[in-house]
């Protein structure tokens, strides 16, 4: 075990120095003595069968955690884009005059053998309710981080008149089974948006949640963010802990909202900022309300259960439209959890306004681990 720990420490030191761009341990610009010493230490390690160090899989001793970019303004990027300025001289002024980020970043939900199409828009608004300034004619590149920590560009296109981009990933660039982050980068200013690529086979066990008034404190929080660009919507008590509790047991989160698609980036930023686990975000194509909301959400759920053959293990909401959609999609009432004043109506299970703490402790934590098909 001591040999194994020593190996990991040495490998980590070498990788860390390289990642930081350091040339030496003393600032002299000569890494030779350090790397030679490290190599000598590595070569002297006991990799016999009794040592606990596998000589054929030394690289497996060091797991490089993924880098998560803080979109929309990640700061210095860990990769170099082809361009770093806008094509159109008026683009920066347009962005400055329209503070609301109203881009769409459609997530992929599907199986491993399906074509993976990545679609989105970069757009802005003077106010939160209307897209008034699409970022047109600018270069957008798509980036993924590989298992070895290196970054790879998997697509690059110029945005159309609506600020839109669409890339079909090549077979060699498709993601395997799991949930993955793919970043769309607006090269002119280095801003980014997150796409979730959820490649989950049939029989995957998922947990679905509404957002407004379910994960956020109330529907009014969304209204406030449409008025104030830098407003951070308040989270319902224990909401992120709830979804993380499910994820820690191996269940896959799906975020289903009636927000129209141009709120995709804003919504994803909020989920990431509040520490919700990674999962696909499903948005409406246009504004919906009332019966149209029920029809839209039921249709999205039916796509997951009938077409993708996923199993919905629980569903969370706060409104009568959530209750209606879950019922229409065949979600059992004993796993339909409703936060707020409609909790317990129509046979649903109530979540009190105090939050999800007791529900996590008495229900989620007592469930068995998920049984996923991979």
Secondary structure by P-SEA (a helix, b strand, c coil): caaaaaaaaaaaaaaaaaaaccccccccccaaaaaaaaaaaaaacccccccccccccccccccccbbbbccccccccccccccccccccaaaaaaaaccccbbbbbbbbcccccbbbbbbbbbccccccccccccccbbbbbbbbccccbbbbcbbbbbccccbbbbbbcccccccccbbbbbbbccccccbbbbbbccccccccbbbbbcccccccccaaaaaaaaccccccccccaaaaaaaaaaaabbbbbbbbcccccaaaaaaaaaaaacccbbbbbbbcccccaaaaaaaaaaaaaaacccccccccbbbbccaaaaaaaaaacccccccccccccccccbbbbbccccaaaaaaccccccccccccc
